[in-house]
């Protein structure tokens, strides 16, 4: 079974565009959508409403920077601080061009920082490229299997 892509996005328009772009990339990975940082952490820790989810980490986390409850930088910091999560690729997918956000994201260990293009065609291409790279082409570290074993 392929690992899912975890999409953390609170903006309904950006969410819809990202889902369209991922669909057009024809990835077979399921896309799990969460709308805030607290829900993302619940999913990653398999707690709360996600306590019974399939075991294993997502192939990649596409993480918005500006989120309600827990912001993207805090989510990233926790992912990098927890042994069982720190090898998950995290792509900051944001509209922020602020240098401090970029610098802080890399200080916390983000794998890539992508500013959302305004043009729809560019946006679709960027998301499709991200999905293909992280879910298909990227070779995960030894011990973090690309596939989840069915229970």
Beta strands, then each sheet from edge to edge (+ up, - down):
strand 1: 5-8
strand 2: 31-34
strand 3: 60-63
strand 4: 89-94
strand 5: 112-115
sheet 1: 2+ 1+ 3+ 4+ 5+
end
